[in-house]
Amino acid sequence: MKSLPALKAAGLIIAAVMLGLMTVQGSYALWNAAVPSNAGTIQSADFKILVNGVEMTALQQPLNLNLAEIKPNGNSYTSISVTNKVNATSAMTVKPKVTAGLATKGFAEYLTIQTTVPLAGQSCETAMYAGMPDLGVIAKEQSKTICVKATLKANTPVSILGGTTTVPVALTVSQMPA
């Protein structure tokens, strides 16, 4: 008669498994409820920066600087207008940075590039330059003029005067946390 308790135990196990499977399907799930919810709106911000009035793109070529004809010990100036058109929160600022590579065709050691942000009332020609300084931040819907100064050293050899060169100048803009 020892088989009867084993049979009862097996029957209880089968009943428990069947009951468990039925509740998983929801037949005994009396506590389930559905509540309708209104859909929310999520909008991401556009990282829109204007450079000289034209939208900046991630694949943009280096800036074209109008270096004109620089004479030894002379300077050429170019201004770049950067506008923050990011449509995020009002406290969203961006930080511009200008980097310049080396000039080509023997000019590298004779041509220097510097940047600055002119003070109110100053032009690029009258602004103070000190290498490649921190250009500060630009608030939402604000613009900043960045001046780029190219200088040809006085000891530039006559053999390269009258030649042409290119200087890769890149503008990067980083989003600053609010």
C-alpha positions as CSV (number, residue, x, y, z in Angstrom):
1,M,0.0,0.0,0.0
2,K,3.0,2.2,-0.1
3,S,2.1,3.0,-3.7
4,L,-1.1,4.8,-2.8
5,P,0.7,7.7,-1.0
6,A,3.1,8.0,-3.9
7,L,0.2,8.1,-6.3
8,K,-1.6,10.8,-4.3
9,A,1.6,12.8,-4.2
10,A,2.0,12.5,-8.0
11,G,-1.6,13.6,-8.4
12,L,-1.1,16.6,-6.2
13,I,2.0,17.6,-8.2
14,I,0.2,17.2,-11.5
15,A,-2.7,19.3,-10.1
16,A,-0.4,22.0,-8.9
17,V,1.4,22.2,-12.2
18,M,-1.9,22.4,-14.1
19,L,-3.1,25.1,-11.8
20,G,0.1,27.0,-12.2
21,L,-0.1,26.8,-16.0
22,M,-3.6,28.0,-16.0
23,T,-2.8,31.0,-13.8
24,V,0.1,32.0,-16.1
25,Q,-2.3,32.3,-18.9
26,G,-4.4,34.7,-16.9
27,S,-7.5,32.5,-16.2
28,Y,-7.1,33.0,-12.4
29,A,-5.5,36.4,-12.6
30,L,-8.3,38.5,-11.1
31,W,-5.9,41.2,-10.0
32,N,-5.0,42.3,-13.6
33,A,-6.4,45.7,-14.7
34,A,-5.9,47.9,-17.7
35,V,-5.8,51.7,-17.5
36,P,-5.7,53.9,-20.6
37,S,-2.9,56.4,-20.8
38,N,-2.5,59.6,-22.9
39,A,0.4,59.6,-25.2
40,G,3.2,62.0,-24.3
41,T,5.3,64.1,-26.6
42,I,9.1,63.8,-26.6
43,Q,11.2,66.2,-28.6
44,S,14.9,66.2,-29.0
45,A,16.9,69.3,-29.6
46,D,18.5,70.3,-32.9
47,F,22.2,71.1,-32.7
48,K,22.0,73.9,-35.2
49,I,25.0,76.2,-35.5
50,L,25.4,78.9,-38.2
51,V,28.8,79.8,-39.5
52,N,28.8,83.1,-41.5
53,G,25.0,82.6,-41.8
54,V,25.2,79.1,-43.3
55,E,24.3,76.0,-41.3
56,M,27.4,74.1,-40.1
57,T,27.5,70.4,-41.0
58,A,29.6,67.6,-39.4
59,L,31.2,66.9,-42.8
60,Q,32.1,70.6,-43.5
61,Q,35.4,71.3,-45.1
62,P,38.0,73.3,-43.3
63,L,37.3,77.0,-43.2
64,N,38.4,79.0,-46.2
65,L,40.4,82.0,-45.0
66,N,40.9,85.0,-47.1
67,L,44.6,85.5,-46.5
68,A,44.9,87.8,-49.5
69,E,48.5,88.7,-50.3
70,I,50.5,88.8,-47.1
71,K,53.9,90.5,-47.2
72,P,56.8,89.6,-44.9
73,N,56.1,91.0,-41.4
74,G,52.5,91.6,-42.5
75,N,49.1,90.3,-41.4
76,S,45.8,89.2,-43.0
77,Y,42.6,89.0,-41.1
78,T,39.4,87.0,-41.5
79,S,36.3,87.1,-39.3
80,I,34.0,84.2,-38.7
81,S,30.5,84.7,-37.3
82,V,29.2,81.8,-35.2
83,T,25.5,81.7,-34.2
84,N,24.0,79.3,-31.6
85,K,20.6,78.3,-33.0
86,V,20.2,75.2,-30.8
87,N,16.5,74.8,-29.9
88,A,17.1,73.3,-26.5
89,T,16.5,74.9,-23.1
90,S,17.2,78.6,-22.7
91,A,20.4,77.8,-20.7
92,M,22.0,75.7,-23.5
93,T,25.3,77.2,-24.5
94,V,27.9,76.1,-27.0
95,K,31.7,76.5,-27.0
96,P,33.5,77.2,-30.3
97,K,37.2,76.2,-30.8
98,V,39.4,77.0,-33.8
99,T,42.4,74.9,-34.7
100,A,44.9,75.6,-37.4
101,G,47.1,73.0,-39.1
102,L,50.5,73.7,-40.7
103,A,50.7,75.7,-43.9
104,T,51.9,73.8,-47.0
105,K,54.7,74.3,-49.5
106,G,57.5,75.5,-47.2
107,F,55.4,78.1,-45.5
108,A,54.9,76.1,-42.2
109,E,57.7,77.7,-40.3
110,Y,57.0,81.3,-41.6
111,L,53.2,81.6,-41.3
112,T,51.5,81.8,-37.9
113,I,47.7,81.7,-37.2
114,Q,46.1,83.3,-34.1
115,T,42.5,83.7,-33.0
116,T,40.6,86.1,-30.8
117,V,37.1,87.4,-30.0
118,P,37.2,91.2,-30.4
119,L,35.8,93.4,-27.7
120,A,32.9,95.7,-28.4
121,G,34.0,98.4,-30.8
122,Q,37.1,96.5,-32.0
123,S,37.6,95.1,-35.5
124,C,39.8,92.1,-36.3
125,E,42.6,94.5,-37.2
126,T,42.5,96.3,-33.8
127,A,41.8,93.3,-31.5
128,M,44.4,91.8,-29.2
129,Y,45.8,88.3,-30.2
130,A,47.5,85.8,-28.0
131,G,47.8,82.5,-29.9
132,M,44.7,80.3,-29.8
133,P,42.9,81.4,-26.6
134,D,39.7,80.1,-25.1
135,L,36.9,81.7,-27.1
136,G,34.3,81.5,-24.4
137,V,30.7,80.3,-24.9
138,I,27.8,81.4,-27.0
139,A,24.3,81.6,-25.4
140,K,21.2,80.4,-27.2
141,E,20.2,82.7,-30.1
142,Q,23.4,84.7,-29.7
143,S,26.3,85.2,-32.1
144,K,30.0,85.7,-31.6
145,T,32.6,87.0,-34.0
146,I,35.9,85.1,-34.1
147,C,38.8,86.8,-35.7
148,V,41.6,84.8,-37.4
149,K,45.0,86.5,-38.0
150,A,47.6,85.1,-40.3
151,T,51.1,86.6,-40.0
152,L,54.0,86.1,-42.4
153,K,57.3,86.4,-40.5
154,A,59.8,89.0,-41.6
155,N,62.5,86.4,-42.3
156,T,60.4,84.6,-45.0
157,P,62.7,83.6,-47.8
158,V,62.3,85.4,-51.1
159,S,62.1,82.0,-52.9
160,I,58.6,81.3,-51.4
161,L,57.2,84.8,-51.7
162,G,54.6,85.1,-54.3
163,G,53.7,81.4,-53.8
164,T,50.5,80.1,-52.5
165,T,49.7,77.9,-49.5
166,T,46.8,76.4,-47.7
167,V,46.3,76.3,-44.0
168,P,43.7,73.8,-42.7
169,V,41.6,75.8,-40.2
170,A,38.9,73.8,-38.4
171,L,36.0,75.1,-36.4
172,T,34.5,72.8,-33.8
173,V,31.5,73.6,-31.6
174,S,30.7,71.7,-28.4
175,Q,27.5,71.7,-26.5
176,M,27.9,72.8,-22.9
177,P,25.7,71.3,-20.1
178,A,23.0,73.5,-18.8
